[in-house]
């Protein structure tokens, strides 16, 4: 069987880059994120849309997401989040056929490599991590929880001292027999807190 390269093969290199970035920032004596007017901790809520590749028999699904994060320094943040898509309908292509509607839920942990968190209007970043997803219907893993590496891009606009607007585009690759990819797109309101 011929192996194909996927973007997720770059995930270990991305995480290594994040670790090197954090170490370099600390060695250079960069100020922590709280010195720039943003709290070390943040939380956000967002609506999102999950779209599926032809290998997954599901139509695009709207979901709600919640995340909590910590800004380690001006270029590196870590976060933990979850999502719930209450209604996922079967698609007409690929995957195992199913009837009715299902739901999709998941938890994830990510590292975010910012270009410069202190940039007021445009703060782009790369993100990488992993998640566990499941559901009552065979969206991923035929109803069982499955592991999925995550890789994506995003940007924040810091609207006020403690409030930011954020957009994310993330690709998921569930580690299941059926294969297939999913992409998530989110628009989030983020509140920075703590000192």
C-alpha positions as CSV (number, residue, x, y, z in Angstrom):
1,X,0.0,0.0,0.0
2,X,1.4,3.4,-1.0
3,X,1.7,5.9,1.9
4,X,0.5,9.4,1.3
5,X,1.8,12.5,3.1
6,X,-0.7,14.4,5.1
7,X,-0.4,17.8,6.8
8,X,-0.6,15.9,10.1
9,X,2.8,14.4,9.5
10,X,4.1,17.9,10.3
11,X,2.4,18.0,13.7
12,X,5.4,16.7,15.7
13,X,7.6,19.3,14.0
14,X,5.1,22.1,14.9
15,X,5.0,21.1,18.6
16,X,8.8,21.0,18.7
17,X,8.8,24.5,17.1
18,X,6.4,25.7,19.9
19,X,8.7,24.3,22.6
20,X,11.8,26.0,21.0
21,X,9.8,29.2,20.6
22,X,8.9,29.2,24.3
23,X,12.5,28.5,25.4
24,X,13.9,31.2,23.2
25,X,11.3,33.8,24.5
26,X,12.2,33.0,28.1
27,X,16.0,33.2,27.4
28,X,15.6,36.6,25.7
29,X,13.8,37.9,28.7
30,X,10.6,38.6,27.0
31,X,7.9,40.0,29.2
32,X,5.0,37.7,30.1
33,X,1.7,38.4,28.3
34,X,0.2,40.2,31.3
35,X,2.7,43.1,30.7
36,X,1.1,43.9,27.4
37,X,-2.3,44.6,28.8
38,X,-3.7,41.1,28.3
39,X,-4.3,38.6,31.1
40,X,-2.3,35.4,31.3
41,X,-5.6,33.5,31.2
42,X,-8.4,33.7,28.7
43,X,-11.7,32.0,27.9
44,X,-13.8,32.2,24.7
45,X,-17.2,31.1,23.3
46,X,-17.9,30.6,19.6
47,X,-20.2,29.3,17.0
48,X,-18.6,27.0,14.4
49,X,-19.2,24.9,11.4
50,X,-17.7,21.4,10.9
51,X,-17.4,20.2,7.3
52,X,-16.5,16.6,6.3
53,X,-14.5,15.1,3.5
54,X,-16.0,12.4,1.2
55,X,-14.8,9.7,3.5
56,X,-17.2,10.7,6.2
57,X,-20.9,10.3,5.5
58,X,-22.2,13.5,7.2
59,X,-23.4,16.9,6.0
60,X,-21.8,20.1,7.4
61,X,-22.9,20.7,11.0
62,X,-23.2,23.8,13.2
63,X,-21.7,23.6,16.7
64,X,-21.0,25.6,19.8
65,X,-17.5,25.7,21.4
66,X,-15.9,26.8,24.7
67,X,-12.2,27.2,25.3
68,X,-9.9,28.1,28.2
69,X,-6.3,29.1,27.6
70,X,-3.1,30.4,29.1
71,X,-0.7,32.9,27.4
72,X,2.8,31.6,28.4
73,X,4.6,34.6,26.7
74,X,4.0,37.0,23.8
75,X,4.3,34.2,21.2
76,X,3.0,31.0,22.8
77,X,-0.3,30.0,24.4
78,X,-1.8,26.7,25.4
79,X,-5.5,26.0,25.5
80,X,-8.1,23.3,26.2
81,X,-11.6,23.3,24.7
82,X,-14.7,21.4,23.8
83,X,-17.4,21.5,21.2
84,X,-21.0,20.1,20.8
85,X,-22.8,19.8,17.5
86,X,-26.4,18.9,18.6
87,X,-27.6,17.8,15.2
88,X,-25.6,16.1,12.5
89,X,-27.4,14.7,9.5
90,X,-26.2,11.9,7.2
91,X,-24.5,12.8,4.0
92,X,-24.9,11.2,0.5
93,X,-21.3,10.3,0.0
94,X,-18.6,8.0,1.4
95,X,-18.5,6.4,4.8
96,X,-21.0,4.1,6.4
97,X,-24.7,4.9,5.6
98,X,-26.9,5.8,8.6
99,X,-30.4,7.3,9.3
100,X,-31.8,10.0,11.4
101,X,-29.7,12.7,13.1
102,X,-26.8,12.3,15.4
103,X,-24.6,14.6,17.5
104,X,-20.9,15.2,17.6
105,X,-18.9,16.2,20.7
106,X,-15.3,16.6,21.4
107,X,-12.5,17.8,23.7
108,X,-9.1,19.1,22.5
109,X,-5.8,20.5,23.7
110,X,-3.8,22.8,21.5
111,X,-0.6,24.9,21.4
112,X,-0.8,28.3,19.6
113,X,2.3,29.9,18.1
114,X,1.5,33.6,17.7
115,X,3.5,36.0,15.5
116,X,3.2,38.7,18.2
117,X,0.5,38.6,20.8
118,X,0.9,42.4,21.4
119,X,-0.1,43.3,17.9
120,X,-3.4,45.2,18.5
121,X,-5.4,44.7,15.3
122,X,-3.9,41.6,13.6
123,X,-2.4,38.8,15.7
124,X,-2.0,35.7,13.5
125,X,-1.0,32.3,14.8
126,X,-0.6,28.6,13.9
127,X,-2.1,26.0,16.1
128,X,-1.5,22.3,16.6
129,X,-2.7,19.6,19.0
130,X,-5.0,16.7,19.5
131,X,-8.6,15.9,20.3
132,X,-11.0,13.1,21.1
133,X,-14.3,13.1,19.3
134,X,-17.4,11.0,19.5
135,X,-21.1,10.9,18.8
136,X,-24.2,8.9,18.9
137,X,-24.1,8.1,15.1
138,X,-21.2,7.0,12.9
139,X,-19.8,10.4,12.1
140,X,-16.3,9.5,13.4
141,X,-15.5,6.0,14.6
142,X,-19.0,4.5,14.1
143,X,-20.3,5.9,17.4
144,X,-17.1,5.3,19.4
145,X,-14.7,8.0,20.6
146,X,-11.7,8.5,18.3
147,X,-8.4,10.4,18.6
148,X,-7.7,13.1,16.0
149,X,-4.6,15.3,15.5
150,X,-5.5,18.9,14.8
151,X,-3.6,21.5,12.7
152,X,-4.8,25.0,11.8
153,X,-4.4,28.7,11.4
154,X,-6.1,31.6,13.0
155,X,-6.0,35.3,13.9
156,X,-7.1,37.6,16.7
157,X,-8.0,41.2,16.7
158,X,-7.7,42.7,20.2
159,X,-10.7,45.0,20.3
160,X,-10.2,46.3,23.9
161,X,-7.8,45.7,26.8
162,X,-9.4,42.4,27.7
163,X,-11.6,41.5,24.8
164,X,-10.6,40.0,21.5
165,X,-12.3,38.7,18.4
166,X,-10.8,35.4,16.9
167,X,-11.2,33.3,13.8
168,X,-9.9,29.8,13.4
169,X,-9.7,27.2,10.6
170,X,-8.6,23.8,11.8
171,X,-8.2,20.4,10.0
172,X,-8.9,17.1,11.9
173,X,-7.8,13.6,10.9
174,X,-9.7,11.0,12.9
175,X,-7.6,7.9,13.6
176,X,-10.3,5.4,12.6
177,X,-10.6,2.7,10.0
178,X,-13.0,4.7,7.8
179,X,-10.5,7.6,7.3
180,X,-11.7,10.9,6.1
181,X,-10.9,14.5,7.2
182,X,-13.0,17.2,8.8
183,X,-12.5,20.9,8.9
184,X,-13.8,23.3,11.5
185,X,-14.3,27.0,11.2
186,X,-15.0,29.2,14.2
187,X,-15.6,32.9,15.1
188,X,-15.0,33.5,18.8
189,X,-15.3,36.2,21.4
190,X,-12.4,35.9,23.8
191,X,-12.1,37.5,27.3
192,X,-8.7,37.9,28.9
193,X,-8.5,37.8,32.7
194,X,-6.1,37.3,35.6
195,X,-2.8,39.0,36.3
